């Protein structure tokens, strides 16, 4: 087919390589199926083996052709045994499929070759050249001999090691199973088939954990990334990914304050104590709440929960009773839905002031749970409406006399003394010390220094008692 072409090159510039190129100057020739060109070769006098005939380095109008090798067979030549010098790689997984390059000599291009890994035949065998064969390893175990067979002749053996295929990592548990949405929770992953010394990627949903440490074949530690909701946690090593175990991000706490209101009332009357929510920056949805109101059971007793026009008006009350005197446990749930909680009146608690109440009481909140569990609390105060006090009254002193140097312990008996309120006891114009209002009828004190007989009086809340006399004994001579 190249008869009309001018040969540009056609020589053995390098032993074993004939470079052939031609051109049709001033026109073009038709190329079709047939003999493209003939190359005359001289068989060397000392030749003893056959040779592969390979074609390469296409260019110009045959640049995209495919090639098929051929073989020169020396008449009467005895073929040399194929010889293996090395394998690359020399090991692979026991599942097979490893692409292995066999380097050696005396391979015959164009002649079928069988590659055996032990007694099992390789697949996709390709005799690339007289010195190279490629193939894919079969399945196998342990270390086996690899041999090449061509034209009934078997090569020497080179060893190949089958390695146990890596097993997928498996997670059995996480500790803890939940953490903050901001991340950085230290999580211990327990499982199996973790590979120490091999990088591991731990995913929390679509977020990647940090500070991953493969501590052992059964344990990995890491820090959770930021996230929300419940996500799948997986471990990946060597492109093998584990099963998924769930991790839940705790919703960020909503800043809020739960406060009992300041109220007052008369003895025997009913009083409503408002429980308010404040400091909520953004309204949130709630389906449950719980807290305990604490007060002095000598002052107040529980009557009822009042929900009308409150934030929990739609809740069903699960508890609202004075199980223990002085404590009202309040809890509710919104079955089948959620209600919006914002700043405002949370709930009202009606109490009754005891008829014999004689003091004020603090209104404390404790045991917060469910959707208000993270709230801070602020106490309120119940103030008993004051009964106009009567003037303190002294009926007697014991003793009625003492030393002029003072220091005599004197018990003052009387009525209308107010426990918890400061009292001033005067011996004439001098004030007693160590004054103690022990009860509504009893005050003790120590006399100041003085002489003669003086009037003793008691003053509380700007009200001063009648006077009873005390005599200072002159020192003996």
C-alpha positions as CSV (number, residue, x, y, z in Angstrom):
1,X,0.0,0.0,0.0
2,X,3.0,2.3,0.5
3,X,4.4,1.7,-3.0
4,X,4.0,5.3,-4.1
5,X,5.4,6.8,-0.8
6,X,8.9,8.2,-0.4
7,X,10.6,6.6,2.6
8,X,11.8,9.2,5.1
9,X,13.2,6.7,7.5
10,X,13.7,3.0,7.4
11,X,16.7,1.9,9.4
12,X,17.8,0.2,12.6
13,X,19.1,3.2,14.4
14,X,19.0,1.2,17.6
15,X,19.6,-2.6,17.7
16,X,16.3,-4.3,17.9
17,X,14.3,-1.2,16.8
18,X,13.4,-0.4,13.1
19,X,12.0,3.1,12.7
20,X,9.9,3.4,9.6
21,X,8.3,6.5,8.2
22,X,7.2,7.7,4.8
23,X,5.5,10.6,2.9
24,X,3.7,11.1,-0.4
25,X,5.0,14.5,-1.6
26,X,2.6,16.4,-3.8
27,X,-0.4,14.2,-3.3
28,X,-2.1,11.4,-1.3
29,X,-2.3,7.6,-1.7
30,X,-5.3,5.4,-0.8
31,X,-4.9,3.3,2.4
32,X,-7.1,0.2,2.8
33,X,-6.9,-3.3,4.2
34,X,-3.8,-5.1,2.9
35,X,-0.1,-5.2,3.2
36,X,1.1,-1.8,4.4
37,X,4.8,-2.4,4.0
38,X,7.3,-5.2,4.1
39,X,10.4,-5.2,6.3
40,X,13.3,-7.5,5.4
41,X,15.3,-8.8,8.4
42,X,18.3,-11.0,8.6
43,X,18.3,-13.9,11.1
44,X,21.6,-13.9,12.9
45,X,23.8,-16.8,12.4
46,X,24.1,-17.4,16.2
47,X,20.4,-17.1,16.8
48,X,19.0,-19.8,19.2
49,X,15.5,-18.5,20.2
50,X,12.3,-17.1,18.9
51,X,11.5,-13.4,19.2
52,X,8.3,-11.3,19.7
53,X,7.6,-8.8,16.9
54,X,6.0,-5.7,18.5
55,X,4.9,-2.4,16.9
56,X,4.9,0.9,18.7
57,X,5.2,4.7,18.3
58,X,2.5,5.4,15.7
59,X,2.2,8.8,14.2
60,X,0.6,10.8,11.4
61,X,-2.1,8.9,9.5
62,X,-1.7,5.7,11.5
63,X,-1.4,7.4,14.9
64,X,-4.8,6.0,16.2
65,X,-4.4,2.4,14.9
66,X,-4.4,-0.6,17.3
67,X,-1.6,-3.1,17.2
68,X,-1.3,-6.9,17.3
69,X,2.1,-8.5,18.0
70,X,3.5,-11.4,16.1
71,X,6.3,-13.9,16.7
72,X,9.4,-14.8,14.7
73,X,10.0,-18.5,15.1
74,X,13.5,-19.8,14.5
75,X,13.3,-23.0,12.6
76,X,14.5,-25.9,14.8
77,X,15.1,-23.5,17.8
78,X,14.4,-24.9,21.2
79,X,12.3,-22.4,23.2
80,X,13.9,-21.2,26.5
81,X,11.8,-21.6,29.6
82,X,10.1,-18.5,30.8
83,X,12.0,-17.1,33.8
84,X,10.5,-14.9,36.6
85,X,12.7,-12.4,38.4
86,X,10.1,-10.4,40.4
87,X,6.5,-9.6,41.2
88,X,5.0,-6.1,41.9
89,X,3.3,-6.1,44.4
90,X,4.4,-9.2,46.3
91,X,1.2,-9.3,48.4
92,X,-2.5,-8.6,48.2
93,X,-5.8,-9.3,49.9
94,X,-7.1,-12.8,50.1
95,X,-10.2,-11.7,48.2
96,X,-8.1,-11.5,45.0
97,X,-8.2,-8.9,42.3
98,X,-4.8,-7.5,42.9
99,X,-3.1,-6.2,39.6
100,X,0.3,-7.9,39.6
101,X,3.1,-7.1,37.2
102,X,5.5,-10.1,36.5
103,X,8.9,-9.2,35.4
104,X,11.2,-11.8,33.8
105,X,12.4,-13.1,30.5
106,X,11.6,-15.4,27.6
107,X,7.9,-14.5,27.6
108,X,6.4,-15.1,24.1
109,X,4.2,-12.2,23.0
110,X,1.1,-13.5,21.1
111,X,1.2,-16.9,22.8
112,X,-1.3,-17.7,25.6
113,X,0.2,-17.7,29.0
114,X,-1.2,-19.3,32.2
115,X,-0.2,-17.7,35.5
116,X,-0.7,-19.8,38.6
117,X,-0.9,-18.6,42.2
118,X,-0.3,-21.9,43.9
119,X,-2.8,-24.1,42.1
120,X,-5.3,-21.3,41.2
121,X,-5.2,-19.6,37.9
122,X,-4.9,-15.8,37.6
123,X,-7.3,-13.8,35.5
124,X,-6.8,-11.0,32.8
125,X,-3.4,-12.3,31.9
126,X,-1.6,-10.1,29.3
127,X,1.9,-10.9,27.8
128,X,2.9,-7.3,27.4
129,X,6.5,-8.1,26.2
130,X,9.2,-10.7,26.4
131,X,10.0,-9.4,29.9
132,X,6.6,-8.4,31.3
133,X,3.3,-10.1,32.0
134,X,0.3,-8.5,33.9
135,X,-2.5,-10.3,35.6
136,X,-5.0,-10.2,38.4
137,X,-4.5,-12.4,41.4
138,X,-7.2,-15.0,42.3
139,X,-8.5,-15.6,45.8
140,X,-6.2,-17.4,48.1
141,X,-4.6,-17.8,51.5
142,X,-1.1,-17.7,52.9
143,X,2.0,-17.5,50.8
144,X,2.0,-19.3,47.4
145,X,4.3,-19.9,44.5
146,X,3.6,-17.9,41.3
147,X,4.6,-19.6,38.0
148,X,4.1,-18.8,34.3
149,X,3.3,-21.5,31.8
150,X,3.7,-21.0,28.0
151,X,3.7,-23.6,25.3
152,X,3.7,-26.3,28.0
153,X,6.8,-24.9,29.6
154,X,6.7,-23.7,33.2
155,X,8.9,-21.0,34.8
156,X,10.6,-20.9,38.1
157,X,8.5,-19.9,41.1
158,X,8.3,-16.5,42.9
159,X,6.3,-16.1,46.1
160,X,3.2,-14.0,46.6
161,X,1.5,-13.5,50.0
162,X,-2.2,-13.3,50.5
163,X,-3.2,-11.1,53.3
164,X,-6.4,-11.3,55.3
165,X,-8.8,-8.7,53.9
166,X,-9.4,-5.8,56.3
167,X,-12.8,-6.1,58.1
168,X,-15.1,-3.1,58.4
169,X,-14.8,-1.2,61.6
170,X,-17.8,-1.9,63.9
171,X,-19.2,0.5,66.6
172,X,-21.0,-1.0,69.6
173,X,-21.4,2.0,71.8
174,X,-20.7,5.7,72.4
175,X,-20.0,7.3,75.8
176,X,-21.6,9.8,76.3
177,X,-24.4,9.5,73.7
178,X,-25.3,13.2,73.9
179,X,-23.5,16.5,74.1
180,X,-23.7,20.3,73.6
181,X,-24.7,21.7,70.2
182,X,-21.5,23.8,70.3
183,X,-19.5,20.6,70.1
184,X,-16.2,19.7,71.8
185,X,-17.8,16.9,73.8
186,X,-15.2,14.2,74.4
187,X,-16.7,10.9,73.1
188,X,-15.3,7.4,73.6
189,X,-16.3,5.0,70.8
190,X,-16.2,1.4,71.7
191,X,-16.2,-1.3,69.0
192,X,-13.9,-3.6,67.0
193,X,-11.6,-3.8,64.0
194,X,-10.1,-0.4,64.6
195,X,-6.6,-0.1,63.2
196,X,-4.0,1.5,65.5
197,X,-1.6,3.7,63.6
198,X,-4.0,4.2,60.7
199,X,-5.9,7.5,60.3
200,X,-9.5,7.4,61.2
201,X,-12.3,9.7,60.2
202,X,-15.2,10.0,62.6
203,X,-18.4,11.6,61.3
204,X,-21.2,13.0,63.3
205,X,-23.8,13.2,60.6
206,X,-22.1,15.5,58.0
207,X,-19.7,17.1,60.6
208,X,-16.2,15.6,61.1
209,X,-15.0,15.0,64.7
210,X,-11.7,16.5,65.8
211,X,-8.8,15.2,67.9
212,X,-9.5,11.6,66.8
213,X,-7.3,9.0,68.5
214,X,-7.3,5.3,67.7
215,X,-6.4,4.2,71.2
216,X,-6.7,0.4,70.5
217,X,-8.5,-2.1,68.2
218,X,-11.6,-1.6,70.3
219,X,-11.5,2.1,71.3
220,X,-11.4,5.5,69.6
221,X,-11.7,8.9,71.3
222,X,-12.6,12.2,69.7
223,X,-14.3,15.5,70.2
224,X,-17.7,16.0,68.7
225,X,-18.2,18.8,66.1
226,X,-20.9,21.4,66.4
227,X,-24.4,20.1,65.4
228,X,-28.1,19.8,66.2
229,X,-30.6,17.0,66.7
230,X,-29.8,13.3,66.6
231,X,-27.1,12.2,64.1
232,X,-25.4,9.0,62.9
233,X,-21.8,8.5,64.1
234,X,-19.6,6.4,61.8
235,X,-15.9,5.5,61.7
236,X,-13.9,5.2,58.4
237,X,-10.5,3.6,58.0
238,X,-8.8,2.5,54.8
239,X,-12.0,3.4,52.9
240,X,-14.0,1.0,55.1
241,X,-16.9,2.5,57.0
242,X,-18.5,1.2,60.1
243,X,-22.2,0.8,61.1
244,X,-23.9,3.9,62.5
245,X,-24.6,4.6,66.2
246,X,-26.7,7.7,67.1
247,X,-25.5,10.7,69.1
248,X,-27.9,13.4,70.3
249,X,-27.1,17.1,70.5
250,X,-28.7,18.7,73.6
251,X,-30.7,21.8,72.6
252,X,-29.0,25.0,73.8
253,X,-30.6,26.1,77.0
254,X,-33.0,29.0,76.8
255,X,-32.0,31.8,79.2
256,X,-34.9,32.5,81.5
257,X,-35.7,33.4,85.1
258,X,-38.6,31.9,87.1
259,X,-39.7,34.1,90.0
260,X,-42.3,34.0,92.7
261,X,-44.1,37.3,93.1
262,X,-44.1,39.4,96.2
263,X,-47.6,39.3,97.8
264,X,-49.2,40.2,101.1
265,X,-52.4,39.3,103.0
266,X,-54.4,39.2,106.2
267,X,-54.4,36.3,108.5
268,X,-57.1,33.8,107.4
269,X,-57.3,35.3,103.9
270,X,-56.7,33.6,100.5
271,X,-53.8,35.0,98.4
272,X,-52.7,34.3,94.8
273,X,-48.9,33.9,94.3
274,X,-47.9,34.7,90.7
275,X,-45.0,32.7,89.2
276,X,-43.5,34.7,86.4
277,X,-41.0,34.0,83.6
278,X,-38.6,36.7,82.5
279,X,-35.3,37.1,80.6
280,X,-36.5,34.9,77.7
281,X,-34.7,36.2,74.6
282,X,-36.7,34.2,72.2
283,X,-40.0,32.3,72.7
284,X,-39.7,28.5,72.8
285,X,-42.0,25.5,72.5
286,X,-42.7,23.4,75.5
287,X,-44.7,20.3,76.2
288,X,-43.8,19.8,79.9
289,X,-42.7,21.7,83.0
290,X,-42.2,21.1,86.7
291,X,-41.1,23.0,89.8
292,X,-41.7,23.2,93.6
293,X,-42.8,26.3,95.6
294,X,-41.5,26.3,99.2
295,X,-42.8,28.4,102.1
296,X,-43.3,28.4,105.9
297,X,-46.1,25.9,106.6
298,X,-46.9,27.9,109.9
299,X,-47.8,30.9,107.7
300,X,-49.4,29.5,104.5
301,X,-51.2,26.4,103.2
302,X,-51.9,25.3,99.6
303,X,-55.4,25.8,98.0
304,X,-55.2,25.4,94.3
305,X,-53.4,25.9,90.9
306,X,-54.9,28.8,88.9
307,X,-54.1,28.4,85.1
308,X,-56.5,30.9,83.6
309,X,-54.8,33.6,81.5
310,X,-51.4,32.1,82.1
311,X,-48.7,30.7,79.8
312,X,-49.6,27.1,80.9
313,X,-53.4,27.6,80.5
314,X,-53.5,24.8,77.9
315,X,-51.4,22.3,79.9
316,X,-52.9,19.4,81.8
317,X,-51.8,19.5,85.4
318,X,-49.9,16.3,86.3
319,X,-49.3,17.5,89.9
320,X,-50.4,20.4,91.9
321,X,-50.7,19.6,95.5
322,X,-49.1,20.1,98.9
323,X,-47.7,16.6,99.4
324,X,-45.5,17.9,102.2
325,X,-46.5,20.9,104.4
326,X,-44.8,24.0,103.1
327,X,-44.1,22.5,99.6
328,X,-46.3,22.7,96.5
329,X,-45.2,20.4,93.7
330,X,-46.4,21.8,90.4
331,X,-46.0,20.0,87.0
332,X,-47.9,19.9,83.8
333,X,-47.8,18.4,80.3
334,X,-49.2,19.4,76.9
335,X,-50.3,16.0,75.5
336,X,-50.2,15.8,71.7
337,X,-48.6,19.2,71.1
338,X,-46.6,22.1,72.4
339,X,-47.3,25.5,73.8
340,X,-45.3,28.7,73.3
341,X,-43.4,29.9,76.4
342,X,-42.3,33.5,76.5
343,X,-41.9,36.3,79.1
344,X,-45.0,36.7,81.2
345,X,-47.2,35.1,83.9
346,X,-46.4,31.4,84.0
347,X,-48.9,30.1,86.5
348,X,-50.8,31.3,89.6
349,X,-50.8,29.4,93.0
350,X,-53.5,30.1,95.4
351,X,-52.7,29.7,99.1
352,X,-54.4,30.5,102.4
353,X,-52.9,32.6,105.2
354,X,-53.2,30.7,108.4
355,X,-55.5,32.3,111.0
356,X,-52.7,32.2,113.6
357,X,-49.9,33.4,111.2
358,X,-47.6,35.7,113.0
359,X,-44.7,36.2,110.6
360,X,-43.8,36.8,107.0
361,X,-42.3,34.0,104.8
362,X,-40.0,33.6,101.8
363,X,-41.5,32.1,98.7
364,X,-38.7,29.9,97.2
365,X,-38.7,27.9,93.9
366,X,-36.7,24.7,93.5
367,X,-36.6,21.3,91.7
368,X,-37.0,22.8,88.2
369,X,-37.4,20.1,85.5
370,X,-38.3,19.5,81.8
371,X,-38.5,22.6,79.6
372,X,-37.7,25.0,82.4
373,X,-35.0,22.9,84.0
374,X,-32.3,25.4,83.0
375,X,-34.0,28.5,84.4
376,X,-32.6,30.5,87.2
377,X,-34.9,31.2,90.1
378,X,-35.7,34.2,92.2
379,X,-37.6,34.1,95.5
380,X,-40.5,36.2,96.4
381,X,-41.9,37.3,99.8
382,X,-45.2,36.9,101.5
383,X,-45.8,39.8,103.9
384,X,-48.4,39.3,106.6
385,X,-50.5,42.5,106.8
386,X,-49.5,44.0,110.1
387,X,-51.8,44.2,113.1
388,X,-51.3,47.5,114.9
389,X,-49.0,46.5,117.7
390,X,-49.6,47.3,121.3
391,X,-47.1,49.1,123.5
392,X,-44.7,46.8,125.3
393,X,-45.6,46.3,128.9
394,X,-43.3,45.4,131.9
395,X,-44.9,43.5,134.8
396,X,-41.8,42.6,136.8
397,X,-37.9,42.5,137.0
398,X,-35.9,39.7,138.4
399,X,-33.8,40.7,140.3
400,X,-34.9,44.2,141.2
401,X,-31.5,45.3,142.4
402,X,-27.8,44.8,141.5
403,X,-24.3,46.2,141.9
404,X,-23.5,49.7,140.9
405,X,-20.7,48.4,138.6
406,X,-23.5,46.9,136.5
407,X,-23.3,43.4,134.8
408,X,-26.3,42.0,136.6
409,X,-28.4,39.7,134.4
410,X,-32.0,40.9,134.7
411,X,-35.0,39.1,133.3
412,X,-37.9,41.4,132.3
413,X,-41.3,39.8,132.3
414,X,-44.2,41.5,130.5
415,X,-46.2,41.4,127.3
416,X,-46.3,42.6,123.7
417,X,-42.6,42.1,123.2
418,X,-41.8,41.4,119.5
419,X,-39.5,38.6,118.8
420,X,-37.0,39.4,116.0
421,X,-37.3,43.1,116.5
422,X,-34.5,45.1,118.2
423,X,-35.3,46.2,121.7
424,X,-33.7,49.0,123.8
425,X,-33.7,48.6,127.6
426,X,-32.9,51.7,129.6
427,X,-31.9,51.8,133.2
428,X,-32.5,55.4,133.9
429,X,-30.5,57.2,131.2
430,X,-28.1,54.3,130.6
431,X,-28.7,51.5,128.1
432,X,-28.5,47.9,129.1
433,X,-26.3,45.4,127.1
434,X,-26.8,41.8,125.9
435,X,-30.5,42.5,125.2
436,X,-32.4,39.3,124.0
437,X,-36.1,39.3,123.2
438,X,-36.6,35.6,124.2
439,X,-40.4,35.7,123.6
440,X,-43.4,37.9,123.5
441,X,-43.3,37.9,127.4
442,X,-39.6,37.7,128.3
443,X,-36.6,39.9,127.7
444,X,-33.1,39.3,129.3
445,X,-30.3,41.8,129.5
446,X,-27.3,43.0,131.6
447,X,-27.6,46.1,133.7
448,X,-25.4,49.1,132.9
449,X,-23.4,50.8,135.7
450,X,-25.5,53.2,137.9
451,X,-26.4,54.4,141.3
452,X,-29.6,54.7,143.3
453,X,-33.0,53.7,142.1
454,X,-33.8,54.1,138.4
455,X,-36.7,53.5,136.1
456,X,-36.3,50.5,133.7
457,X,-38.2,50.8,130.3
458,X,-38.3,48.7,127.1
459,X,-38.6,50.4,123.6
460,X,-39.5,48.5,120.3
461,X,-40.6,50.0,117.0
462,X,-40.6,53.5,118.7
463,X,-43.1,52.3,121.4
464,X,-41.9,52.6,125.0
465,X,-43.3,50.6,127.9
466,X,-44.2,51.6,131.4
467,X,-41.4,52.0,133.9
468,X,-40.5,49.5,136.7
469,X,-37.8,50.4,139.3
470,X,-34.4,48.8,139.7
471,X,-32.1,49.7,142.7
472,X,-28.3,49.8,142.6
473,X,-26.8,48.5,145.8
474,X,-24.1,50.8,147.1
475,X,-20.8,49.1,147.6
476,X,-20.2,47.7,151.1
477,X,-17.7,49.7,153.2
